[in-house]
Amino acid sequence: MNNPLRYRILIGIIIALVLLNAGLLFWIMWPRFNRSHQPHSFLTEKLDFTQEQQKEYKRLKEAHFKQIRPMMDKMQRDKQAFFGQVGKTTVSDSALLKQARKIEEQIAQVDVRTYRHFEKISALCTPEQRKKLQQVLKERRTRWARRGHGPGQKPDQ
């Protein structure tokens, strides 16, 4: 084989490998890009909501997050302040318990509001959809338990 032919074969192989890699990356990443543009699509698809149910679910979800987002932000700030004391000062156990109970109360408030939110979603559902919702919630509770957090907590807390 002469040198120009070797270079052409080598360039052809390199181009083929680049195209294969690009295709593989596209194939791997496509599900992430192909998601519905609606952030509430998981439950609506899982429960097979009608258009009317989807509209009401979207309204409920937006209202729920508008209500709990400030609570979650405050809880996060309180947790950061709680753990931010490490190494800076000597804090009594009673002061730590008081702060920890305050955070626990915030978690409980978020959990109660989340529970009420799912009650409202359940009220939207047909009996068959309620069964599916119960299954989805059961799966989520299992995931939350494995990760060590629940609806009122973020994974990094």
C-alpha positions in Angstrom: 0.0 0.0 0.0 1.2 3.4 -0.8 1.1 6.4 1.6 -1.8 8.3 0.0 -4.0 5.2 0.1 -3.1 4.6 3.8 -4.0 8.2 4.7 -7.4 7.9 2.9 -8.2 4.7 4.7 -7.1 6.1 8.0 -9.1 9.3 7.5 -12.1 7.2 6.5 -11.8 5.1 9.7 -11.5 8.2 11.8 -14.5 9.8 10.2 -16.5 6.6 10.7 -15.5 6.4 14.4 -16.4 10.1 15.0 -19.8 9.5 13.3 -20.4 6.3 15.4 -19.5 8.1 18.6 -21.8 11.0 17.7 -24.6 8.6 16.9 -24.0 6.7 20.2 -24.1 9.9 22.2 -27.3 11.0 20.5 -28.9 7.6 21.1 -27.9 7.8 24.8 -29.0 11.4 25.3 -32.2 11.4 23.2 -34.5 10.4 26.1 -33.4 13.4 28.1 -34.0 15.8 25.2 -37.2 14.0 24.0 -39.1 14.6 27.3 -42.3 16.4 27.2 -41.9 20.1 27.6 -44.5 20.0 30.4 -42.8 19.3 33.8 -45.9 17.7 35.1 -46.0 15.0 32.5 -44.8 12.1 34.7 -48.0 11.8 36.7 -50.3 12.8 33.8 -48.8 10.1 31.7 -48.6 7.5 34.4 -52.2 8.1 35.4 -53.4 8.7 31.8 -55.1 12.0 32.7 -57.6 13.6 30.4 -56.9 17.1 29.0 -59.2 18.5 31.7 -57.5 16.6 34.5 -54.1 17.7 33.1 -55.1 21.3 33.4 -56.4 21.0 36.9 -53.3 18.9 37.9 -51.0 21.6 36.5 -52.9 24.3 38.5 -52.7 22.2 41.7 -49.0 21.5 41.3 -48.1 25.1 40.6 -50.1 26.2 43.7 -48.5 23.5 45.8 -45.0 24.5 44.9 -45.7 28.1 45.2 -46.8 27.3 48.8 -44.0 25.0 49.8 -41.0 26.6 48.0 -40.6 29.3 50.6 -40.9 26.7 53.4 -38.3 24.6 51.7 -35.9 27.5 51.3 -36.3 28.5 55.0 -35.7 24.9 56.0 -32.6 24.8 53.9 -31.3 28.0 55.4 -32.1 26.8 58.9 -30.2 23.5 58.2 -27.2 25.4 56.9 -27.2 27.6 60.0 -27.5 24.5 62.2 -24.6 22.7 60.6 -22.7 25.9 60.1 -22.1 26.1 63.8 -19.8 23.1 63.7 -16.3 24.1 64.8 -17.2 27.8 65.3 -18.7 27.8 68.8 -19.6 25.5 71.6 -23.3 24.9 71.4 -25.2 23.2 74.3 -27.3 20.1 73.6 -30.5 21.9 74.6 -29.8 24.7 72.0 -29.1 22.0 69.3 -32.3 20.1 70.2 -34.3 23.3 70.0 -32.9 24.1 66.5 -33.4 20.5 65.4 -37.0 20.4 66.6 -37.6 23.7 64.7 -36.3 22.0 61.5 -38.4 18.9 62.2 -41.5 21.0 62.6 -40.8 22.6 59.2 -40.4 19.1 57.6 -43.7 18.1 59.2 -45.4 21.1 57.8 -44.1 20.4 54.3 -45.1 16.8 54.6 -48.7 17.7 55.7 -49.1 20.1 52.8 -47.7 17.5 50.4 -50.1 14.9 51.8 -53.0 17.4 51.2 -51.7 18.1 47.7 -51.9 14.4 46.9 -55.4 14.2 48.4 -56.4 16.9 45.9 -54.8 14.9 43.1 -56.6 11.8 44.2 -59.9 13.6 44.1 -59.2 14.4 40.4 -58.8 10.7 39.6 -61.1 8.0 38.5 -61.2 4.9 40.8 -58.8 3.2 38.3 -56.4 6.2 38.3 -56.5 6.2 42.2 -55.2 2.7 42.2 -52.4 3.7 39.9 -51.7 6.8 42.0 -51.4 4.6 45.1 -48.9 2.4 43.3 -46.8 5.4 42.1 -46.8 6.9 45.6 -45.8 3.5 47.1 -42.9 3.3 44.6 -41.8 6.9 45.5 -42.0 6.2 49.2 -39.7 3.2 48.7 -37.2 5.4 46.7 -37.4 8.1 49.4 -36.7 5.5 52.1 -33.7 4.1 50.2 -32.2 7.6 49.7 -32.9 8.6 53.3 -35.3 11.4 52.6 -38.9 12.1 52.1 -41.2 14.6 50.4 -40.2 17.4 52.8 -36.5 16.8 52.5 -34.0 17.2 49.7 -31.5 14.4 49.1 -28.5 16.6 50.3 -30.0 17.4 53.6 
